[in-house]
Amino acid sequence: MCTDPLTQSKTDLSDLIEHISLKDSPVGIDAQYTHAIIISYLQQISARLDRLEARLNQEQGKDA
């Protein structure tokens, strides 16, 4: 099971943060951490969709 990104620390998400970092951000929130959480959720959703689509394709193949 995937880890909930909201329970992960900034260190846990450091690889994602490194990809999207911008040192001189005028944003008042921790944009790196926020985006890393969002990207992590999107990766989890994508992986779930891939699994569901594979299972659906497998089920449809059995019916043919």
mmJSON file of the N, C-alpha and C atoms, coordinates in Angstrom:
{"data_MODEL":{"atom_site":{
"group_PDB":["ATOM","ATOM","ATOM","ATOM","ATOM","ATOM","ATOM","ATOM","ATOM","ATOM","ATOM","ATOM","ATOM","ATOM","ATOM","ATOM","ATOM","ATOM","ATOM","ATOM","ATOM","ATOM","ATOM","ATOM","ATOM","ATOM","ATOM","ATOM","ATOM","ATOM","ATOM","ATOM","ATOM","ATOM","ATOM","ATOM","ATOM","ATOM","ATOM","ATOM","ATOM","ATOM","ATOM","ATOM","ATOM","ATOM","ATOM","ATOM","ATOM","ATOM","ATOM","ATOM","ATOM","ATOM","ATOM","ATOM","ATOM","ATOM","ATOM","ATOM","ATOM","ATOM","ATOM","ATOM","ATOM","ATOM","ATOM","ATOM","ATOM","ATOM","ATOM","ATOM","ATOM","ATOM","ATOM","ATOM","ATOM","ATOM","ATOM","ATOM","ATOM","ATOM","ATOM","ATOM","ATOM","ATOM","ATOM","ATOM","ATOM","ATOM","ATOM","ATOM","ATOM","ATOM","ATOM","ATOM","ATOM","ATOM","ATOM","ATOM","ATOM","ATOM","ATOM","ATOM","ATOM","ATOM","ATOM","ATOM","ATOM","ATOM","ATOM","ATOM","ATOM","ATOM","ATOM","ATOM","ATOM","ATOM","ATOM","ATOM","ATOM","ATOM","ATOM","ATOM","ATOM","ATOM","ATOM","ATOM","ATOM","ATOM","ATOM","ATOM","ATOM","ATOM","ATOM","ATOM","ATOM","ATOM","ATOM","ATOM","ATOM","ATOM","ATOM","ATOM","ATOM","ATOM","ATOM","ATOM","ATOM","ATOM","ATOM","ATOM","ATOM","ATOM","ATOM","ATOM","ATOM","ATOM","ATOM","ATOM","ATOM","ATOM","ATOM","ATOM","ATOM","ATOM","ATOM","ATOM","ATOM","ATOM","ATOM","ATOM","ATOM","ATOM","ATOM","ATOM","ATOM","ATOM","ATOM","ATOM","ATOM","ATOM","ATOM","ATOM","ATOM","ATOM","ATOM","ATOM","ATOM","ATOM","ATOM","ATOM"],
"id":[1,2,3,4,5,6,7,8,9,10,11,12,13,14,15,16,17,18,19,20,21,22,23,24,25,26,27,28,29,30,31,32,33,34,35,36,37,38,39,40,41,42,43,44,45,46,47,48,49,50,51,52,53,54,55,56,57,58,59,60,61,62,63,64,65,66,67,68,69,70,71,72,73,74,75,76,77,78,79,80,81,82,83,84,85,86,87,88,89,90,91,92,93,94,95,96,97,98,99,100,101,102,103,104,105,106,107,108,109,110,111,112,113,114,115,116,117,118,119,120,121,122,123,124,125,126,127,128,129,130,131,132,133,134,135,136,137,138,139,140,141,142,143,144,145,146,147,148,149,150,151,152,153,154,155,156,157,158,159,160,161,162,163,164,165,166,167,168,169,170,171,172,173,174,175,176,177,178,179,180,181,182,183,184,185,186,187,188,189,190,191,192],
"type_symbol":["N","C","C","N","C","C","N","C","C","N","C","C","N","C","C","N","C","C","N","C","C","N","C","C","N","C","C","N","C","C","N","C","C","N","C","C","N","C","C","N","C","C","N","C","C","N","C","C","N","C","C","N","C","C","N","C","C","N","C","C","N","C","C","N","C","C","N","C","C","N","C","C","N","C","C","N","C","C","N","C","C","N","C","C","N","C","C","N","C","C","N","C","C","N","C","C","N","C","C","N","C","C","N","C","C","N","C","C","N","C","C","N","C","C","N","C","C","N","C","C","N","C","C","N","C","C","N","C","C","N","C","C","N","C","C","N","C","C","N","C","C","N","C","C","N","C","C","N","C","C","N","C","C","N","C","C","N","C","C","N","C","C","N","C","C","N","C","C","N","C","C","N","C","C","N","C","C","N","C","C","N","C","C","N","C","C","N","C","C","N","C","C"],
"label_atom_id":["N","CA","C","N","CA","C","N","CA","C","N","CA","C","N","CA","C","N","CA","C","N","CA","C","N","CA","C","N","CA","C","N","CA","C","N","CA","C","N","CA","C","N","CA","C","N","CA","C","N","CA","C","N","CA","C","N","CA","C","N","CA","C","N","CA","C","N","CA","C","N","CA","C","N","CA","C","N","CA","C","N","CA","C","N","CA","C","N","CA","C","N","CA","C","N","CA","C","N","CA","C","N","CA","C","N","CA","C","N","CA","C","N","CA","C","N","CA","C","N","CA","C","N","CA","C","N","CA","C","N","CA","C","N","CA","C","N","CA","C","N","CA","C","N","CA","C","N","CA","C","N","CA","C","N","CA","C","N","CA","C","N","CA","C","N","CA","C","N","CA","C","N","CA","C","N","CA","C","N","CA","C","N","CA","C","N","CA","C","N","CA","C","N","CA","C","N","CA","C","N","CA","C","N","CA","C","N","CA","C","N","CA","C","N","CA","C","N","CA","C","N","CA","C"],
"label_alt_id":[null,null,null,null,null,null,null,null,null,null,null,null,null,null,null,null,null,null,null,null,null,null,null,null,null,null,null,null,null,null,null,null,null,null,null,null,null,null,null,null,null,null,null,null,null,null,null,null,null,null,null,null,null,null,null,null,null,null,null,null,null,null,null,null,null,null,null,null,null,null,null,null,null,null,null,null,null,null,null,null,null,null,null,null,null,null,null,null,null,null,null,null,null,null,null,null,null,null,null,null,null,null,null,null,null,null,null,null,null,null,null,null,null,null,null,null,null,null,null,null,null,null,null,null,null,null,null,null,null,null,null,null,null,null,null,null,null,null,null,null,null,null,null,null,null,null,null,null,null,null,null,null,null,null,null,null,null,null,null,null,null,null,null,null,null,null,null,null,null,null,null,null,null,null,null,null,null,null,null,null,null,null,null,null,null,null,null,null,null,null,null,null],
"label_comp_id":["MET","MET","MET","CYS","CYS","CYS","THR","THR","THR","ASP","ASP","ASP","PRO","PRO","PRO","LEU","LEU","LEU","THR","THR","THR","GLN","GLN","GLN","SER","SER","SER","LYS","LYS","LYS","THR","THR","THR","ASP","ASP","ASP","LEU","LEU","LEU","SER","SER","SER","ASP","ASP","ASP","LEU","LEU","LEU","ILE","ILE","ILE","GLU","GLU","GLU","HIS","HIS","HIS","ILE","ILE","ILE","SER","SER","SER","LEU","LEU","LEU","LYS","LYS","LYS","ASP","ASP","ASP","SER","SER","SER","PRO","PRO","PRO","VAL","VAL","VAL","GLY","GLY","GLY","ILE","ILE","ILE","ASP","ASP","ASP","ALA","ALA","ALA","GLN","GLN","GLN","TYR","TYR","TYR","THR","THR","THR","HIS","HIS","HIS","ALA","ALA","ALA","ILE","ILE","ILE","ILE","ILE","ILE","ILE","ILE","ILE","SER","SER","SER","TYR","TYR","TYR","LEU","LEU","LEU","GLN","GLN","GLN","GLN","GLN","GLN","ILE","ILE","ILE","SER","SER","SER","ALA","ALA","ALA","ARG","ARG","ARG","LEU","LEU","LEU","ASP","ASP","ASP","ARG","ARG","ARG","LEU","LEU","LEU","GLU","GLU","GLU","ALA","ALA","ALA","ARG","ARG","ARG","LEU","LEU","LEU","ASN","ASN","ASN","GLN","GLN","GLN","GLU","GLU","GLU","GLN","GLN","GLN","GLY","GLY","GLY","LYS","LYS","LYS","ASP","ASP","ASP","ALA","ALA","ALA"],
"label_asym_id":["A","A","A","A","A","A","A","A","A","A","A","A","A","A","A","A","A","A","A","A","A","A","A","A","A","A","A","A","A","A","A","A","A","A","A","A","A","A","A","A","A","A","A","A","A","A","A","A","A","A","A","A","A","A","A","A","A","A","A","A","A","A","A","A","A","A","A","A","A","A","A","A","A","A","A","A","A","A","A","A","A","A","A","A","A","A","A","A","A","A","A","A","A","A","A","A","A","A","A","A","A","A","A","A","A","A","A","A","A","A","A","A","A","A","A","A","A","A","A","A","A","A","A","A","A","A","A","A","A","A","A","A","A","A","A","A","A","A","A","A","A","A","A","A","A","A","A","A","A","A","A","A","A","A","A","A","A","A","A","A","A","A","A","A","A","A","A","A","A","A","A","A","A","A","A","A","A","A","A","A","A","A","A","A","A","A","A","A","A","A","A","A"],
"label_entity_id":["1","1","1","1","1","1","1","1","1","1","1","1","1","1","1","1","1","1","1","1","1","1","1","1","1","1","1","1","1","1","1","1","1","1","1","1","1","1","1","1","1","1","1","1","1","1","1","1","1","1","1","1","1","1","1","1","1","1","1","1","1","1","1","1","1","1","1","1","1","1","1","1","1","1","1","1","1","1","1","1","1","1","1","1","1","1","1","1","1","1","1","1","1","1","1","1","1","1","1","1","1","1","1","1","1","1","1","1","1","1","1","1","1","1","1","1","1","1","1","1","1","1","1","1","1","1","1","1","1","1","1","1","1","1","1","1","1","1","1","1","1","1","1","1","1","1","1","1","1","1","1","1","1","1","1","1","1","1","1","1","1","1","1","1","1","1","1","1","1","1","1","1","1","1","1","1","1","1","1","1","1","1","1","1","1","1","1","1","1","1","1","1"],
"label_seq_id":[1,1,1,2,2,2,3,3,3,4,4,4,5,5,5,6,6,6,7,7,7,8,8,8,9,9,9,10,10,10,11,11,11,12,12,12,13,13,13,14,14,14,15,15,15,16,16,16,17,17,17,18,18,18,19,19,19,20,20,20,21,21,21,22,22,22,23,23,23,24,24,24,25,25,25,26,26,26,27,27,27,28,28,28,29,29,29,30,30,30,31,31,31,32,32,32,33,33,33,34,34,34,35,35,35,36,36,36,37,37,37,38,38,38,39,39,39,40,40,40,41,41,41,42,42,42,43,43,43,44,44,44,45,45,45,46,46,46,47,47,47,48,48,48,49,49,49,50,50,50,51,51,51,52,52,52,53,53,53,54,54,54,55,55,55,56,56,56,57,57,57,58,58,58,59,59,59,60,60,60,61,61,61,62,62,62,63,63,63,64,64,64],
"pdbx_PDB_ins_code":[null,null,null,null,null,null,null,null,null,null,null,null,null,null,null,null,null,null,null,null,null,null,null,null,null,null,null,null,null,null,null,null,null,null,null,null,null,null,null,null,null,null,null,null,null,null,null,null,null,null,null,null,null,null,null,null,null,null,null,null,null,null,null,null,null,null,null,null,null,null,null,null,null,null,null,null,null,null,null,null,null,null,null,null,null,null,null,null,null,null,null,null,null,null,null,null,null,null,null,null,null,null,null,null,null,null,null,null,null,null,null,null,null,null,null,null,null,null,null,null,null,null,null,null,null,null,null,null,null,null,null,null,null,null,null,null,null,null,null,null,null,null,null,null,null,null,null,null,null,null,null,null,null,null,null,null,null,null,null,null,null,null,null,null,null,null,null,null,null,null,null,null,null,null,null,null,null,null,null,null,null,null,null,null,null,null,null,null,null,null,null,null],
"Cartn_x":[0.837,0.0,0.884,0.45,1.209,1.098,2.145,2.163,1.442,0.63,-0.073,0.963,1.043,2.039,1.938,0.742,0.604,1.269,1.575,2.251,3.77,4.23,5.658,6.312,7.54,8.292,8.863,9.351,9.997,11.219,11.906,13.062,12.626,11.491,10.978,10.672,10.286,9.906,11.038,12.245,13.36,13.686,13.516,13.789,12.847,11.571,10.616,10.918,11.227,11.511,12.71,13.726,14.92,14.576,13.614,13.22,12.475,11.822,10.975,11.467,12.663,13.133,13.442,13.164,13.474,13.802,15.051,15.52,14.85,14.55,14.042,12.537,11.766,10.316,9.66,8.804,8.115,6.829,6.54,5.299,5.353,4.252,4.216,4.094,3.783,3.701,4.935,5.08,6.182,5.778,5.979,5.521,6.181,7.444,8.131,7.435,7.203,6.577,5.161,4.416,3.05,3.013,3.869,3.912,4.391,5.32,5.801,4.662,3.832,2.674,1.727,1.432,0.512,1.067,2.345,2.959,2.939,3.195,3.179,1.786,0.758,-0.61,-0.886,-0.473,-0.7,0.015,1.209,1.932,1.18,0.631,-0.135,-1.398,-2.086,-3.297,-2.963,-1.89,-1.473,-1.175,-0.484,-0.16,-1.432,-2.37,-3.647,-4.401,-4.429,-5.11,-4.462,-3.146,-2.434,-2.831,-2.886,-3.273,-4.721,-5.614,-7.023,-7.215,-6.513,-6.621,-6.077,-4.99,-4.421,-5.398,-6.013,-6.978,-8.207,-8.679,-9.825,-9.512,-8.342,-7.93,-7.833,-7.346,-7.227,-8.621,-9.54,-10.919,-11.597,-11.387,-11.999,-11.426,-10.175,-9.551,-10.131,-10.539,-11.154,-12.531,-13.233,-14.596,-14.628,-13.535,-13.512,-13.512],
"Cartn_y":[-1.185,0.0,1.252,2.279,3.519,4.333,5.062,5.925,7.226,7.666,8.938,10.063,10.855,11.92,12.932,13.115,14.063,13.566,12.284,11.739,11.682,12.031,11.991,13.327,13.249,14.461,15.075,16.28,16.949,16.137,15.521,14.679,13.471,12.87,11.718,12.078,13.329,13.786,14.548,14.449,15.264,15.031,13.813,13.567,14.373,14.389,15.194,16.68,17.092,18.507,18.964,18.118,18.462,18.729,17.989,18.158,19.468,20.006,21.19,22.401,22.342,23.413,24.707,25.807,27.145,27.975,28.35,28.988,30.325,31.116,32.474,32.579,31.735,31.736,32.767,33.635,34.634,34.099,32.829,32.249,32.139,32.444,32.454,31.09,30.052,28.706,27.925,26.752,25.884,25.196,25.878,25.4,24.086,23.909,22.662,21.474,21.593,20.501,20.243,21.316,21.194,20.504,20.92,20.3,18.856,18.573,17.2,16.297,16.79,16.026,15.769,16.803,16.671,15.69,15.807,14.912,13.471,13.297,11.958,11.338,12.118,11.624,11.27,12.115,11.85,10.571,10.336,9.112,7.884,8.013,6.908,6.645,7.705,7.574,6.927,7.366,6.801,5.312,4.933,3.523,2.701,3.247,2.543,2.384,3.425,3.343,2.293,2.246,1.238,-0.168,-0.391,-1.709,-2.04,-1.069,-1.294,-1.572,-0.818,-1.034,-2.406,-2.815,-4.131,-5.226,-5.05,-6.041,-6.075,-4.909,-4.83,-5.505,-5.226,-5.855,-7.369,-7.81,-9.238,-9.873,-9.204,-9.692,-9.755,-8.733,-8.699,-9.79,-10.112,-11.181,-12.537,-12.735,-13.994,-14.184,-13.066,-13.109,-13.351,-13.124,-13.235,-14.662],
"Cartn_z":[0.0,0.0,0.0,-0.659,-0.77,0.518,0.802,1.972,1.663,2.584,2.43,2.44,1.363,1.3,2.441,2.997,4.101,5.378,5.431,6.607,6.406,5.199,4.91,5.272,5.7,6.009,4.739,4.877,3.745,3.287,4.232,3.905,3.08,3.445,2.705,1.25,1.032,-0.304,-0.998,-0.464,-0.947,-2.428,-2.926,-4.35,-5.236,-4.872,-5.63,-5.489,-4.281,-4.027,-4.842,-4.945,-5.715,-7.182,-7.711,-9.112,-9.359,-8.339,-8.544,-7.764,-7.222,-6.344,-7.103,-6.42,-6.9,-5.662,-5.51,-4.281,-3.985,-4.989,-4.765,-4.991,-4.312,-4.484,-3.567,-4.112,-3.299,-2.654,-2.836,-2.326,-0.807,-0.161,1.294,1.936,1.163,1.722,1.298,1.869,1.476,0.179,-0.916,-2.22,-2.606,-2.274,-2.621,-1.963,-0.674,0.071,-0.443,-0.675,-1.171,-2.528,-3.418,-4.744,-4.67,-3.8,-3.648,-3.175,-2.27,-1.811,-2.976,-3.735,-4.872,-5.897,-6.23,-7.204,-6.697,-5.418,-4.842,-4.949,-4.63,-4.8,-6.263,-7.182,-8.606,-9.053,-8.534,-8.871,-8.35,-7.138,-6.575,-7.398,-7.791,-8.604,-9.941,-10.557,-11.834,-11.704,-10.647,-10.429,-10.214,-9.462,-9.244,-10.553,-11.362,-12.657,-13.547,-13.555,-14.347,-13.907,-12.588,-12.077,-12.442,-12.283,-12.614,-14.097,-14.937,-16.379,-16.771,-16.162,-16.455,-16.033,-14.862,-14.392,-15.3,-15.718,-16.621,-17.952,-18.497,-19.757,-19.607,-18.454,-18.187,-18.091,-17.416,-17.291,-18.658,-19.469,-20.793,-21.69,-21.511,-22.278,-21.946,-20.694,-20.272,-20.887,-21.09,-21.631,-23.139,-23.81,-25.275,-25.741],
"occupancy":[1.0,1.0,1.0,1.0,1.0,1.0,1.0,1.0,1.0,1.0,1.0,1.0,1.0,1.0,1.0,1.0,1.0,1.0,1.0,1.0,1.0,1.0,1.0,1.0,1.0,1.0,1.0,1.0,1.0,1.0,1.0,1.0,1.0,1.0,1.0,1.0,1.0,1.0,1.0,1.0,1.0,1.0,1.0,1.0,1.0,1.0,1.0,1.0,1.0,1.0,1.0,1.0,1.0,1.0,1.0,1.0,1.0,1.0,1.0,1.0,1.0,1.0,1.0,1.0,1.0,1.0,1.0,1.0,1.0,1.0,1.0,1.0,1.0,1.0,1.0,1.0,1.0,1.0,1.0,1.0,1.0,1.0,1.0,1.0,1.0,1.0,1.0,1.0,1.0,1.0,1.0,1.0,1.0,1.0,1.0,1.0,1.0,1.0,1.0,1.0,1.0,1.0,1.0,1.0,1.0,1.0,1.0,1.0,1.0,1.0,1.0,1.0,1.0,1.0,1.0,1.0,1.0,1.0,1.0,1.0,1.0,1.0,1.0,1.0,1.0,1.0,1.0,1.0,1.0,1.0,1.0,1.0,1.0,1.0,1.0,1.0,1.0,1.0,1.0,1.0,1.0,1.0,1.0,1.0,1.0,1.0,1.0,1.0,1.0,1.0,1.0,1.0,1.0,1.0,1.0,1.0,1.0,1.0,1.0,1.0,1.0,1.0,1.0,1.0,1.0,1.0,1.0,1.0,1.0,1.0,1.0,1.0,1.0,1.0,1.0,1.0,1.0,1.0,1.0,1.0,1.0,1.0,1.0,1.0,1.0,1.0,1.0,1.0,1.0,1.0,1.0,1.0],
"B_iso_or_equiv":[0.0,0.0,0.0,0.0,0.0,0.0,0.0,0.0,0.0,0.0,0.0,0.0,0.0,0.0,0.0,0.0,0.0,0.0,0.0,0.0,0.0,0.0,0.0,0.0,0.0,0.0,0.0,0.0,0.0,0.0,0.0,0.0,0.0,0.0,0.0,0.0,0.0,0.0,0.0,0.0,0.0,0.0,0.0,0.0,0.0,0.0,0.0,0.0,0.0,0.0,0.0,0.0,0.0,0.0,0.0,0.0,0.0,0.0,0.0,0.0,0.0,0.0,0.0,0.0,0.0,0.0,0.0,0.0,0.0,0.0,0.0,0.0,0.0,0.0,0.0,0.0,0.0,0.0,0.0,0.0,0.0,0.0,0.0,0.0,0.0,0.0,0.0,0.0,0.0,0.0,0.0,0.0,0.0,0.0,0.0,0.0,0.0,0.0,0.0,0.0,0.0,0.0,0.0,0.0,0.0,0.0,0.0,0.0,0.0,0.0,0.0,0.0,0.0,0.0,0.0,0.0,0.0,0.0,0.0,0.0,0.0,0.0,0.0,0.0,0.0,0.0,0.0,0.0,0.0,0.0,0.0,0.0,0.0,0.0,0.0,0.0,0.0,0.0,0.0,0.0,0.0,0.0,0.0,0.0,0.0,0.0,0.0,0.0,0.0,0.0,0.0,0.0,0.0,0.0,0.0,0.0,0.0,0.0,0.0,0.0,0.0,0.0,0.0,0.0,0.0,0.0,0.0,0.0,0.0,0.0,0.0,0.0,0.0,0.0,0.0,0.0,0.0,0.0,0.0,0.0,0.0,0.0,0.0,0.0,0.0,0.0,0.0,0.0,0.0,0.0,0.0,0.0],
"pdbx_formal_charge":[null,null,null,null,null,null,null,null,null,null,null,null,null,null,null,null,null,null,null,null,null,null,null,null,null,null,null,null,null,null,null,null,null,null,null,null,null,null,null,null,null,null,null,null,null,null,null,null,null,null,null,null,null,null,null,null,null,null,null,null,null,null,null,null,null,null,null,null,null,null,null,null,null,null,null,null,null,null,null,null,null,null,null,null,null,null,null,null,null,null,null,null,null,null,null,null,null,null,null,null,null,null,null,null,null,null,null,null,null,null,null,null,null,null,null,null,null,null,null,null,null,null,null,null,null,null,null,null,null,null,null,null,null,null,null,null,null,null,null,null,null,null,null,null,null,null,null,null,null,null,null,null,null,null,null,null,null,null,null,null,null,null,null,null,null,null,null,null,null,null,null,null,null,null,null,null,null,null,null,null,null,null,null,null,null,null,null,null,null,null,null,null],
"auth_seq_id":[1,1,1,2,2,2,3,3,3,4,4,4,5,5,5,6,6,6,7,7,7,8,8,8,9,9,9,10,10,10,11,11,11,12,12,12,13,13,13,14,14,14,15,15,15,16,16,16,17,17,17,18,18,18,19,19,19,20,20,20,21,21,21,22,22,22,23,23,23,24,24,24,25,25,25,26,26,26,27,27,27,28,28,28,29,29,29,30,30,30,31,31,31,32,32,32,33,33,33,34,34,34,35,35,35,36,36,36,37,37,37,38,38,38,39,39,39,40,40,40,41,41,41,42,42,42,43,43,43,44,44,44,45,45,45,46,46,46,47,47,47,48,48,48,49,49,49,50,50,50,51,51,51,52,52,52,53,53,53,54,54,54,55,55,55,56,56,56,57,57,57,58,58,58,59,59,59,60,60,60,61,61,61,62,62,62,63,63,63,64,64,64],
"auth_comp_id":["MET","MET","MET","CYS","CYS","CYS","THR","THR","THR","ASP","ASP","ASP","PRO","PRO","PRO","LEU","LEU","LEU","THR","THR","THR","GLN","GLN","GLN","SER","SER","SER","LYS","LYS","LYS","THR","THR","THR","ASP","ASP","ASP","LEU","LEU","LEU","SER","SER","SER","ASP","ASP","ASP","LEU","LEU","LEU","ILE","ILE","ILE","GLU","GLU","GLU","HIS","HIS","HIS","ILE","ILE","ILE","SER","SER","SER","LEU","LEU","LEU","LYS","LYS","LYS","ASP","ASP","ASP","SER","SER","SER","PRO","PRO","PRO","VAL","VAL","VAL","GLY","GLY","GLY","ILE","ILE","ILE","ASP","ASP","ASP","ALA","ALA","ALA","GLN","GLN","GLN","TYR","TYR","TYR","THR","THR","THR","HIS","HIS","HIS","ALA","ALA","ALA","ILE","ILE","ILE","ILE","ILE","ILE","ILE","ILE","ILE","SER","SER","SER","TYR","TYR","TYR","LEU","LEU","LEU","GLN","GLN","GLN","GLN","GLN","GLN","ILE","ILE","ILE","SER","SER","SER","ALA","ALA","ALA","ARG","ARG","ARG","LEU","LEU","LEU","ASP","ASP","ASP","ARG","ARG","ARG","LEU","LEU","LEU","GLU","GLU","GLU","ALA","ALA","ALA","ARG","ARG","ARG","LEU","LEU","LEU","ASN","ASN","ASN","GLN","GLN","GLN","GLU","GLU","GLU","GLN","GLN","GLN","GLY","GLY","GLY","LYS","LYS","LYS","ASP","ASP","ASP","ALA","ALA","ALA"],
"auth_asym_id":["A","A","A","A","A","A","A","A","A","A","A","A","A","A","A","A","A","A","A","A","A","A","A","A","A","A","A","A","A","A","A","A","A","A","A","A","A","A","A","A","A","A","A","A","A","A","A","A","A","A","A","A","A","A","A","A","A","A","A","A","A","A","A","A","A","A","A","A","A","A","A","A","A","A","A","A","A","A","A","A","A","A","A","A","A","A","A","A","A","A","A","A","A","A","A","A","A","A","A","A","A","A","A","A","A","A","A","A","A","A","A","A","A","A","A","A","A","A","A","A","A","A","A","A","A","A","A","A","A","A","A","A","A","A","A","A","A","A","A","A","A","A","A","A","A","A","A","A","A","A","A","A","A","A","A","A","A","A","A","A","A","A","A","A","A","A","A","A","A","A","A","A","A","A","A","A","A","A","A","A","A","A","A","A","A","A","A","A","A","A","A","A"],
"auth_atom_id":["N","CA","C","N","CA","C","N","CA","C","N","CA","C","N","CA","C","N","CA","C","N","CA","C","N","CA","C","N","CA","C","N","CA","C","N","CA","C","N","CA","C","N","CA","C","N","CA","C","N","CA","C","N","CA","C","N","CA","C","N","CA","C","N","CA","C","N","CA","C","N","CA","C","N","CA","C","N","CA","C","N","CA","C","N","CA","C","N","CA","C","N","CA","C","N","CA","C","N","CA","C","N","CA","C","N","CA","C","N","CA","C","N","CA","C","N","CA","C","N","CA","C","N","CA","C","N","CA","C","N","CA","C","N","CA","C","N","CA","C","N","CA","C","N","CA","C","N","CA","C","N","CA","C","N","CA","C","N","CA","C","N","CA","C","N","CA","C","N","CA","C","N","CA","C","N","CA","C","N","CA","C","N","CA","C","N","CA","C","N","CA","C","N","CA","C","N","CA","C","N","CA","C","N","CA","C","N","CA","C","N","CA","C","N","CA","C","N","CA","C","N","CA","C"],
"pdbx_PDB_model_num":[1,1,1,1,1,1,1,1,1,1,1,1,1,1,1,1,1,1,1,1,1,1,1,1,1,1,1,1,1,1,1,1,1,1,1,1,1,1,1,1,1,1,1,1,1,1,1,1,1,1,1,1,1,1,1,1,1,1,1,1,1,1,1,1,1,1,1,1,1,1,1,1,1,1,1,1,1,1,1,1,1,1,1,1,1,1,1,1,1,1,1,1,1,1,1,1,1,1,1,1,1,1,1,1,1,1,1,1,1,1,1,1,1,1,1,1,1,1,1,1,1,1,1,1,1,1,1,1,1,1,1,1,1,1,1,1,1,1,1,1,1,1,1,1,1,1,1,1,1,1,1,1,1,1,1,1,1,1,1,1,1,1,1,1,1,1,1,1,1,1,1,1,1,1,1,1,1,1,1,1,1,1,1,1,1,1,1,1,1,1,1,1]
}}}
